[in-house]
């Protein structure tokens, strides 16, 4: 509970950096899931399961996370 209070009371730049780091972590998960999908590529199985745009999600999350981190970087580094 104390961690949530510290995050809520942190500056906007720190919160933006945390959002960027979270987006990058999700992007890594999407990259790993895309690699797993490529290894088990069977057309019959893909038709049963459906389509999941792992590559598009990876790119979108990496760009959003990178933008958040780049925006917050000068303030976060200046406060260290």
SEFIZA-3560 file (N, C-alpha, C; in Angstrom, 3 decimals):
REM SEFIZA-3560
<numar><xx>0.821</xx><yy>-1.183</yy><zz>0.000</zz><atom>N</atom></numar>
<numar><xx>0.000</xx><yy>0.000</yy><zz>0.000</zz><atom>CA</atom></numar>
<numar><xx>0.873</xx><yy>1.258</yy><zz>0.000</zz><atom>C</atom></numar>
<numar><xx>2.010</xx><yy>1.180</yy><zz>0.652</zz><atom>N</atom></numar>
<numar><xx>2.909</xx><yy>2.325</yy><zz>0.700</zz><atom>CA</atom></numar>
<numar><xx>3.476</xx><yy>2.630</yy><zz>-0.685</zz><atom>C</atom></numar>
<numar><xx>3.710</xx><yy>1.597</yy><zz>-1.482</zz><atom>N</atom></numar>
<numar><xx>4.234</xx><yy>1.795</yy><zz>-2.827</zz><atom>CA</atom></numar>
<numar><xx>3.233</xx><yy>2.558</yy><zz>-3.687</zz><atom>C</atom></numar>
<numar><xx>1.960</xx><yy>2.212</yy><zz>-3.581</zz><atom>N</atom></numar>
<numar><xx>0.935</xx><yy>2.917</yy><zz>-4.351</zz><atom>CA</atom></numar>
<numar><xx>0.845</xx><yy>4.382</yy><zz>-3.939</zz><atom>C</atom></numar>
<numar><xx>1.018</xx><yy>4.665</yy><zz>-2.666</zz><atom>N</atom></numar>
<numar><xx>1.003</xx><yy>6.041</yy><zz>-2.184</zz><atom>CA</atom></numar>
<numar><xx>2.200</xx><yy>6.804</yy><zz>-2.732</zz><atom>C</atom></numar>
<numar><xx>3.369</xx><yy>6.172</yy><zz>-2.753</zz><atom>N</atom></numar>
<numar><xx>4.555</xx><yy>6.828</yy><zz>-3.301</zz><atom>CA</atom></numar>
<numar><xx>4.401</xx><yy>7.116</yy><zz>-4.790</zz><atom>C</atom></numar>
<numar><xx>3.796</xx><yy>6.195</yy><zz>-5.512</zz><atom>N</atom></numar>
<numar><xx>3.577</xx><yy>6.407</yy><zz>-6.945</zz><atom>CA</atom></numar>
<numar><xx>2.565</xx><yy>7.527</yy><zz>-7.162</zz><atom>C</atom></numar>
<numar><xx>1.512</xx><yy>7.554</yy><zz>-6.359</zz><atom>N</atom></numar>
<numar><xx>0.497</xx><yy>8.597</yy><zz>-6.501</zz><atom>CA</atom></numar>
<numar><xx>1.057</xx><yy>9.979</yy><zz>-6.171</zz><atom>C</atom></numar>
<numar><xx>2.000</xx><yy>10.058</yy><zz>-5.249</zz><atom>N</atom></numar>
<numar><xx>2.567</xx><yy>11.345</yy><zz>-4.853</zz><atom>CA</atom></numar>
<numar><xx>3.813</xx><yy>11.724</yy><zz>-5.640</zz><atom>C</atom></numar>
<numar><xx>4.239</xx><yy>10.871</yy><zz>-6.559</zz><atom>N</atom></numar>
<numar><xx>5.433</xx><yy>11.151</yy><zz>-7.365</zz><atom>CA</atom></numar>
<numar><xx>5.127</xx><yy>12.243</yy><zz>-8.389</zz><atom>C</atom></numar>
<numar><xx>6.170</xx><yy>12.813</yy><zz>-8.933</zz><atom>N</atom></numar>
<numar><xx>5.971</xx><yy>13.868</yy><zz>-9.930</zz><atom>CA</atom></numar>
<numar><xx>5.405</xx><yy>13.276</yy><zz>-11.222</zz><atom>C</atom></numar>
<numar><xx>4.931</xx><yy>14.171</yy><zz>-12.073</zz><atom>N</atom></numar>
<numar><xx>4.361</xx><yy>13.718</yy><zz>-13.342</zz><atom>CA</atom></numar>
<numar><xx>5.400</xx><yy>13.018</yy><zz>-14.209</zz><atom>C</atom></numar>
<numar><xx>6.631</xx><yy>13.491</yy><zz>-14.163</zz><atom>N</atom></numar>
<numar><xx>7.682</xx><yy>12.882</yy><zz>-14.977</zz><atom>CA</atom></numar>
<numar><xx>7.984</xx><yy>11.460</yy><zz>-14.518</zz><atom>C</atom></numar>
<numar><xx>7.986</xx><yy>11.247</yy><zz>-13.218</zz><atom>N</atom></numar>
<numar><xx>8.240</xx><yy>9.899</yy><zz>-12.702</zz><atom>CA</atom></numar>
<numar><xx>7.092</xx><yy>8.969</yy><zz>-13.080</zz><atom>C</atom></numar>
<numar><xx>5.879</xx><yy>9.448</yy><zz>-12.971</zz><atom>N</atom></numar>
<numar><xx>4.728</xx><yy>8.634</yy><zz>-13.356</zz><atom>CA</atom></numar>
<numar><xx>4.756</xx><yy>8.317</yy><zz>-14.848</zz><atom>C</atom></numar>
<numar><xx>5.158</xx><yy>9.303</yy><zz>-15.660</zz><atom>N</atom></numar>
<numar><xx>5.273</xx><yy>9.069</yy><zz>-17.098</zz><atom>CA</atom></numar>
<numar><xx>6.364</xx><yy>8.048</yy><zz>-17.408</zz><atom>C</atom></numar>
<numar><xx>7.464</xx><yy>8.103</yy><zz>-16.670</zz><atom>N</atom></numar>
<numar><xx>8.533</xx><yy>7.119</yy><zz>-16.857</zz><atom>CA</atom></numar>
<numar><xx>8.060</xx><yy>5.722</yy><zz>-16.477</zz><atom>C</atom></numar>
<numar><xx>7.258</xx><yy>5.607</yy><zz>-15.430</zz><atom>N</atom></numar>
<numar><xx>6.718</xx><yy>4.301</yy><zz>-15.043</zz><atom>CA</atom></numar>
<numar><xx>5.763</xx><yy>3.757</yy><zz>-16.093</zz><atom>C</atom></numar>
<numar><xx>4.945</xx><yy>4.624</yy><zz>-16.669</zz><atom>N</atom></numar>
<numar><xx>4.043</xx><yy>4.197</yy><zz>-17.744</zz><atom>CA</atom></numar>
<numar><xx>4.855</xx><yy>3.725</yy><zz>-18.951</zz><atom>C</atom></numar>
<numar><xx>5.917</xx><yy>4.456</yy><zz>-19.288</zz><atom>N</atom></numar>
<numar><xx>6.774</xx><yy>4.058</yy><zz>-20.405</zz><atom>CA</atom></numar>
<numar><xx>7.449</xx><yy>2.721</yy><zz>-20.164</zz><atom>C</atom></numar>
<numar><xx>7.929</xx><yy>2.515</yy><zz>-18.947</zz><atom>N</atom></numar>
<numar><xx>8.564</xx><yy>1.233</yy><zz>-18.617</zz><atom>CA</atom></numar>
<numar><xx>7.551</xx><yy>0.091</yy><zz>-18.679</zz><atom>C</atom></numar>
<numar><xx>6.327</xx><yy>0.353</yy><zz>-18.225</zz><atom>N</atom></numar>
<numar><xx>5.276</xx><yy>-0.660</yy><zz>-18.281</zz><atom>CA</atom></numar>
<numar><xx>4.927</xx><yy>-0.999</yy><zz>-19.739</zz><atom>C</atom></numar>
<numar><xx>4.860</xx><yy>0.015</yy><zz>-20.592</zz><atom>N</atom></numar>
<numar><xx>4.578</xx><yy>-0.231</yy><zz>-22.011</zz><atom>CA</atom></numar>
<numar><xx>5.690</xx><yy>-1.056</yy><zz>-22.652</zz><atom>C</atom></numar>
<numar><xx>6.939</xx><yy>-0.761</yy><zz>-22.299</zz><atom>N</atom></numar>
<numar><xx>8.050</xx><yy>-1.548</yy><zz>-22.844</zz><atom>CA</atom></numar>
<numar><xx>8.011</xx><yy>-2.984</yy><zz>-22.343</zz><atom>C</atom></numar>
<numar><xx>7.612</xx><yy>-3.184</yy><zz>-21.088</zz><atom>N</atom></numar>
<numar><xx>7.505</xx><yy>-4.552</yy><zz>-20.567</zz><atom>CA</atom></numar>
<numar><xx>6.424</xx><yy>-5.320</yy><zz>-21.324</zz><atom>C</atom></numar>
<numar><xx>5.302</xx><yy>-4.664</yy><zz>-21.595</zz><atom>N</atom></numar>
<numar><xx>4.254</xx><yy>-5.321</yy><zz>-22.383</zz><atom>CA</atom></numar>
<numar><xx>4.712</xx><yy>-5.573</yy><zz>-23.819</zz><atom>C</atom></numar>
<numar><xx>5.526</xx><yy>-4.671</yy><zz>-24.364</zz><atom>N</atom></numar>
<numar><xx>6.051</xx><yy>-4.870</yy><zz>-25.713</zz><atom>CA</atom></numar>
<numar><xx>6.951</xx><yy>-6.101</yy><zz>-25.770</zz><atom>C</atom></numar>
<numar><xx>7.739</xx><yy>-6.321</yy><zz>-24.739</zz><atom>N</atom></numar>
<numar><xx>8.596</xx><yy>-7.513</yy><zz>-24.685</zz><atom>CA</atom></numar>
<numar><xx>7.740</xx><yy>-8.775</yy><zz>-24.626</zz><atom>C</atom></numar>
<numar><xx>6.654</xx><yy>-8.735</yy><zz>-23.867</zz><atom>N</atom></numar>
<numar><xx>5.738</xx><yy>-9.884</yy><zz>-23.799</zz><atom>CA</atom></numar>
<numar><xx>5.139</xx><yy>-10.150</yy><zz>-25.183</zz><atom>C</atom></numar>
<numar><xx>4.733</xx><yy>-9.097</yy><zz>-25.885</zz><atom>N</atom></numar>
<numar><xx>4.184</xx><yy>-9.266</yy><zz>-27.228</zz><atom>CA</atom></numar>
<numar><xx>5.224</xx><yy>-9.836</yy><zz>-28.188</zz><atom>C</atom></numar>
<numar><xx>6.472</xx><yy>-9.404</yy><zz>-28.051</zz><atom>N</atom></numar>
<numar><xx>7.531</xx><yy>-9.938</yy><zz>-28.897</zz><atom>CA</atom></numar>
<numar><xx>7.740</xx><yy>-11.432</yy><zz>-28.640</zz><atom>C</atom></numar>
<numar><xx>7.734</xx><yy>-11.817</yy><zz>-27.376</zz><atom>N</atom></numar>
<numar><xx>7.891</xx><yy>-13.238</yy><zz>-27.042</zz><atom>CA</atom></numar>
<numar><xx>6.715</xx><yy>-14.064</yy><zz>-27.558</zz><atom>C</atom></numar>
<numar><xx>5.513</xx><yy>-13.535</yy><zz>-27.446</zz><atom>N</atom></numar>
<numar><xx>4.343</xx><yy>-14.273</yy><zz>-27.934</zz><atom>CA</atom></numar>
<numar><xx>4.375</xx><yy>-14.405</yy><zz>-29.457</zz><atom>C</atom></numar>
<numar><xx>4.874</xx><yy>-13.385</yy><zz>-30.153</zz><atom>N</atom></numar>
<numar><xx>4.998</xx><yy>-13.471</yy><zz>-31.604</zz><atom>CA</atom></numar>
<numar><xx>6.021</xx><yy>-14.528</yy><zz>-31.997</zz><atom>C</atom></numar>
<numar><xx>7.115</xx><yy>-14.608</yy><zz>-31.240</zz><atom>N</atom></numar>
<numar><xx>8.120</xx><yy>-15.651</yy><zz>-31.514</zz><atom>CA</atom></numar>
<numar><xx>7.531</xx><yy>-17.047</yy><zz>-31.306</zz><atom>C</atom></numar>
<numar><xx>6.724</xx><yy>-17.211</yy><zz>-30.261</zz><atom>N</atom></numar>
<numar><xx>6.089</xx><yy>-18.511</yy><zz>-30.026</zz><atom>CA</atom></numar>
<numar><xx>5.116</xx><yy>-18.859</yy><zz>-31.144</zz><atom>C</atom></numar>
<numar><xx>4.397</xx><yy>-17.856</yy><zz>-31.642</zz><atom>N</atom></numar>
<numar><xx>3.441</xx><yy>-18.097</yy><zz>-32.724</zz><atom>CA</atom></numar>
<numar><xx>4.154</xx><yy>-18.520</yy><zz>-33.997</zz><atom>C</atom></numar>
<numar><xx>5.305</xx><yy>-17.924</yy><zz>-34.270</zz><atom>N</atom></numar>
<numar><xx>6.049</xx><yy>-18.289</yy><zz>-35.473</zz><atom>CA</atom></numar>
<numar><xx>6.587</xx><yy>-19.710</yy><zz>-35.405</zz><atom>C</atom></numar>
<numar><xx>6.958</xx><yy>-20.156</yy><zz>-34.216</zz><atom>N</atom></numar>
<numar><xx>7.497</xx><yy>-21.516</yy><zz>-34.079</zz><atom>CA</atom></numar>
<numar><xx>6.420</xx><yy>-22.569</yy><zz>-34.271</zz><atom>C</atom></numar>
<numar><xx>5.222</xx><yy>-22.287</yy><zz>-33.843</zz><atom>N</atom></numar>
<numar><xx>4.136</xx><yy>-23.279</yy><zz>-33.903</zz><atom>CA</atom></numar>
<numar><xx>3.151</xx><yy>-22.961</yy><zz>-35.013</zz><atom>C</atom></numar>
<numar><xx>3.631</xx><yy>-22.545</yy><zz>-36.126</zz><atom>N</atom></numar>
<numar><xx>2.751</xx><yy>-22.099</yy><zz>-37.191</zz><atom>CA</atom></numar>
<numar><xx>2.170</xx><yy>-23.281</yy><zz>-37.958</zz><atom>C</atom></numar>
<numar><xx>0.935</xx><yy>-23.561</yy><zz>-37.690</zz><atom>N</atom></numar>
<numar><xx>0.200</xx><yy>-24.583</yy><zz>-38.412</zz><atom>CA</atom></numar>
<numar><xx>-1.089</xx><yy>-23.931</yy><zz>-38.923</zz><atom>C</atom></numar>
<numar><xx>-1.358</xx><yy>-23.971</yy><zz>-40.221</zz><atom>N</atom></numar>
<numar><xx>-2.550</xx><yy>-23.283</yy><zz>-40.750</zz><atom>CA</atom></numar>
<numar><xx>-3.861</xx><yy>-23.783</yy><zz>-40.138</zz><atom>C</atom></numar>
<numar><xx>-3.945</xx><yy>-25.083</yy><zz>-39.880</zz><atom>N</atom></numar>
<numar><xx>-5.171</xx><yy>-25.612</yy><zz>-39.286</zz><atom>CA</atom></numar>
<numar><xx>-5.376</xx><yy>-25.063</yy><zz>-37.876</zz><atom>C</atom></numar>
<numar><xx>-4.293</xx><yy>-24.987</yy><zz>-37.147</zz><atom>N</atom></numar>
<numar><xx>-4.384</xx><yy>-24.508</yy><zz>-35.761</zz><atom>CA</atom></numar>
<numar><xx>-4.692</xx><yy>-23.011</yy><zz>-35.718</zz><atom>C</atom></numar>
<numar><xx>-4.100</xx><yy>-22.237</yy><zz>-36.638</zz><atom>N</atom></numar>
<numar><xx>-4.362</xx><yy>-20.801</yy><zz>-36.665</zz><atom>CA</atom></numar>
<numar><xx>-5.810</xx><yy>-20.492</yy><zz>-37.005</zz><atom>C</atom></numar>
<numar><xx>-6.421</xx><yy>-21.312</yy><zz>-37.865</zz><atom>N</atom></numar>
<numar><xx>-7.823</xx><yy>-21.084</yy><zz>-38.205</zz><atom>CA</atom></numar>
<numar><xx>-8.739</xx><yy>-21.374</yy><zz>-37.029</zz><atom>C</atom></numar>
<numar><xx>-8.361</xx><yy>-22.305</yy><zz>-36.171</zz><atom>N</atom></numar>
<numar><xx>-9.164</xx><yy>-22.610</yy><zz>-34.992</zz><atom>CA</atom></numar>
<numar><xx>-9.057</xx><yy>-21.511</yy><zz>-33.942</zz><atom>C</atom></numar>
<numar><xx>-7.847</xx><yy>-21.008</yy><zz>-33.746</zz><atom>N</atom></numar>
<numar><xx>-7.592</xx><yy>-20.044</yy><zz>-32.682</zz><atom>CA</atom></numar>
<numar><xx>-7.996</xx><yy>-18.637</yy><zz>-33.094</zz><atom>C</atom></numar>
<numar><xx>-7.708</xx><yy>-18.240</yy><zz>-34.298</zz><atom>N</atom></numar>
<numar><xx>-7.978</xx><yy>-16.888</yy><zz>-34.744</zz><atom>CA</atom></numar>
<numar><xx>-6.689</xx><yy>-16.123</yy><zz>-34.941</zz><atom>C</atom></numar>
<numar><xx>-6.817</xx><yy>-14.830</yy><zz>-35.054</zz><atom>N</atom></numar>
<numar><xx>-5.670</xx><yy>-13.982</yy><zz>-35.368</zz><atom>CA</atom></numar>
<numar><xx>-5.414</xx><yy>-13.023</yy><zz>-34.218</zz><atom>C</atom></numar>
<numar><xx>-4.155</xx><yy>-12.887</yy><zz>-33.837</zz><atom>N</atom></numar>
<numar><xx>-3.756</xx><yy>-11.927</yy><zz>-32.802</zz><atom>CA</atom></numar>
<numar><xx>-2.597</xx><yy>-11.112</yy><zz>-33.361</zz><atom>C</atom></numar>
<numar><xx>-2.745</xx><yy>-9.805</yy><zz>-33.466</zz><atom>N</atom></numar>
<numar><xx>-1.702</xx><yy>-8.976</yy><zz>-34.094</zz><atom>CA</atom></numar>
<numar><xx>-0.550</xx><yy>-8.663</yy><zz>-33.146</zz><atom>C</atom></numar>
<numar><xx>0.270</xx><yy>-9.661</yy><zz>-32.817</zz><atom>N</atom></numar>
<numar><xx>1.352</xx><yy>-9.467</yy><zz>-31.862</zz><atom>CA</atom></numar>
<numar><xx>2.365</xx><yy>-8.454</yy><zz>-32.352</zz><atom>C</atom></numar>
<numar><xx>2.694</xx><yy>-8.494</yy><zz>-33.640</zz><atom>N</atom></numar>
<numar><xx>3.696</xx><yy>-7.567</yy><zz>-34.165</zz><atom>CA</atom></numar>
<numar><xx>3.203</xx><yy>-6.130</yy><zz>-34.088</zz><atom>C</atom></numar>
<numar><xx>1.955</xx><yy>-5.901</yy><zz>-34.446</zz><atom>N</atom></numar>
<numar><xx>1.392</xx><yy>-4.550</yy><zz>-34.369</zz><atom>CA</atom></numar>
<numar><xx>1.339</xx><yy>-4.049</yy><zz>-32.932</zz><atom>C</atom></numar>
<numar><xx>0.952</xx><yy>-4.919</yy><zz>-32.022</zz><atom>N</atom></numar>
<numar><xx>0.933</xx><yy>-4.531</yy><zz>-30.608</zz><atom>CA</atom></numar>
<numar><xx>2.337</xx><yy>-4.214</yy><zz>-30.105</zz><atom>C</atom></numar>
<numar><xx>3.311</xx><yy>-5.021</yy><zz>-30.515</zz><atom>N</atom></numar>
<numar><xx>4.692</xx><yy>-4.774</yy><zz>-30.113</zz><atom>CA</atom></numar>
<numar><xx>5.163</xx><yy>-3.402</yy><zz>-30.581</zz><atom>C</atom></numar>
<numar><xx>4.939</xx><yy>-3.103</yy><zz>-31.835</zz><atom>N</atom></numar>
<numar><xx>5.400</xx><yy>-1.825</yy><zz>-32.383</zz><atom>CA</atom></numar>
<numar><xx>4.698</xx><yy>-0.657</yy><zz>-31.703</zz><atom>C</atom></numar>
<numar><xx>3.388</xx><yy>-0.754</yy><zz>-31.536</zz><atom>N</atom></numar>
<numar><xx>2.635</xx><yy>0.337</yy><zz>-30.907</zz><atom>CA</atom></numar>
<numar><xx>3.095</xx><yy>0.571</yy><zz>-29.470</zz><atom>C</atom></numar>
<numar><xx>3.237</xx><yy>-0.496</yy><zz>-28.699</zz><atom>N</atom></numar>
<numar><xx>3.662</xx><yy>-0.345</yy><zz>-27.306</zz><atom>CA</atom></numar>
<numar><xx>5.099</xx><yy>0.143</yy><zz>-27.189</zz><atom>C</atom></numar>
<numar><xx>5.969</xx><yy>-0.294</yy><zz>-28.092</zz><atom>N</atom></numar>
<numar><xx>7.360</xx><yy>0.163</yy><zz>-28.057</zz><atom>CA</atom></numar>
<numar><xx>7.450</xx><yy>1.652</yy><zz>-28.387</zz><atom>C</atom></numar>
<numar><xx>6.659</xx><yy>2.120</yy><zz>-29.336</zz><atom>N</atom></numar>
<numar><xx>6.678</xx><yy>3.537</yy><zz>-29.694</zz><atom>CA</atom></numar>
<numar><xx>6.092</xx><yy>4.389</yy><zz>-28.568</zz><atom>C</atom></numar>
<numar><xx>4.978</xx><yy>3.958</yy><zz>-28.001</zz><atom>N</atom></numar>
<numar><xx>4.368</xx><yy>4.710</yy><zz>-26.903</zz><atom>CA</atom></numar>
<numar><xx>5.296</xx><yy>4.739</yy><zz>-25.692</zz><atom>C</atom></numar>
<numar><xx>5.860</xx><yy>3.591</yy><zz>-25.349</zz><atom>N</atom></numar>
<numar><xx>6.778</xx><yy>3.527</yy><zz>-24.211</zz><atom>CA</atom></numar>
<numar><xx>8.027</xx><yy>4.354</yy><zz>-24.427</zz><atom>C</atom></numar>
<numar><xx>8.574</xx><yy>4.298</yy><zz>-25.627</zz><atom>N</atom></numar>
<numar><xx>9.754</xx><yy>5.101</yy><zz>-25.936</zz><atom>CA</atom></numar>
<numar><xx>9.459</xx><yy>6.587</yy><zz>-25.881</zz><atom>C</atom></numar>
<numar><xx>8.290</xx><yy>6.985</yy><zz>-26.356</zz><atom>N</atom></numar>
<numar><xx>7.907</xx><yy>8.397</yy><zz>-26.285</zz><atom>CA</atom></numar>
<numar><xx>7.737</xx><yy>8.873</yy><zz>-24.855</zz><atom>C</atom></numar>
<numar><xx>7.112</xx><yy>8.053</yy><zz>-24.033</zz><atom>N</atom></numar>
<numar><xx>6.936</xx><yy>8.414</yy><zz>-22.616</zz><atom>CA</atom></numar>
<numar><xx>8.281</xx><yy>8.524</yy><zz>-21.913</zz><atom>C</atom></numar>
<numar><xx>9.165</xx><yy>7.577</yy><zz>-22.166</zz><atom>N</atom></numar>
<numar><xx>10.473</xx><yy>7.618</yy><zz>-21.528</zz><atom>CA</atom></numar>
<numar><xx>11.313</xx><yy>8.788</yy><zz>-22.030</zz><atom>C</atom></numar>
<numar><xx>11.243</xx><yy>9.072</yy><zz>-23.314</zz><atom>N</atom></numar>
<numar><xx>12.011</xx><yy>10.193</yy><zz>-23.852</zz><atom>CA</atom></numar>
<numar><xx>11.511</xx><yy>11.532</yy><zz>-23.319</zz><atom>C</atom></numar>
<numar><xx>10.212</xx><yy>11.640</yy><zz>-23.117</zz><atom>N</atom></numar>
<numar><xx>9.637</xx><yy>12.875</yy><zz>-22.591</zz><atom>CA</atom></numar>
<numar><xx>10.019</xx><yy>13.089</yy><zz>-21.131</zz><atom>C</atom></numar>
<numar><xx>10.039</xx><yy>12.037</yy><zz>-20.361</zz><atom>N</atom></numar>
<numar><xx>10.300</xx><yy>12.174</yy><zz>-18.926</zz><atom>CA</atom></numar>
<numar><xx>11.784</xx><yy>12.108</yy><zz>-18.566</zz><atom>C</atom></numar>
<numar><xx>12.619</xx><yy>11.724</yy><zz>-19.505</zz><atom>N</atom></numar>
<numar><xx>14.029</xx><yy>11.500</yy><zz>-19.206</zz><atom>CA</atom></numar>
<numar><xx>14.777</xx><yy>12.722</yy><zz>-18.657</zz><atom>C</atom></numar>
<numar><xx>14.649</xx><yy>13.914</yy><zz>-19.239</zz><atom>N</atom></numar>
<numar><xx>15.415</xx><yy>15.050</yy><zz>-18.692</zz><atom>CA</atom></numar>
<numar><xx>15.047</xx><yy>15.393</yy><zz>-17.246</zz><atom>C</atom></numar>
<numar><xx>13.785</xx><yy>15.308</yy><zz>-16.907</zz><atom>N</atom></numar>
<numar><xx>13.366</xx><yy>15.647</yy><zz>-15.538</zz><atom>CA</atom></numar>
<numar><xx>13.812</xx><yy>14.575</yy><zz>-14.561</zz><atom>C</atom></numar>
<numar><xx>13.654</xx><yy>13.307</yy><zz>-14.948</zz><atom>N</atom></numar>
<numar><xx>14.027</xx><yy>12.212</yy><zz>-14.051</zz><atom>CA</atom></numar>
<numar><xx>15.537</xx><yy>12.200</yy><zz>-13.820</zz><atom>C</atom></numar>
<numar><xx>16.324</xx><yy>12.406</yy><zz>-14.862</zz><atom>N</atom></numar>
<numar><xx>17.782</xx><yy>12.420</yy><zz>-14.716</zz><atom>CA</atom></numar>
<numar><xx>18.255</xx><yy>13.658</yy><zz>-13.944</zz><atom>C</atom></numar>
<numar><xx>17.546</xx><yy>14.762</yy><zz>-14.111</zz><atom>N</atom></numar>
<numar><xx>17.919</xx><yy>15.977</yy><zz>-13.394</zz><atom>CA</atom></numar>
<numar><xx>17.666</xx><yy>15.901</yy><zz>-11.906</zz><atom>C</atom></numar>
<numar><xx>16.696</xx><yy>15.079</yy><zz>-11.493</zz><atom>N</atom></numar>
<numar><xx>16.374</xx><yy>14.978</yy><zz>-10.065</zz><atom>CA</atom></numar>
<numar><xx>17.236</xx><yy>13.957</yy><zz>-9.339</zz><atom>C</atom></numar>
<numar><xx>18.035</xx><yy>13.177</yy><zz>-10.071</zz><atom>N</atom></numar>
<numar><xx>18.895</xx><yy>12.196</yy><zz>-9.418</zz><atom>CA</atom></numar>
<numar><xx>20.050</xx><yy>12.935</yy><zz>-8.829</zz><atom>C</atom></numar>
//
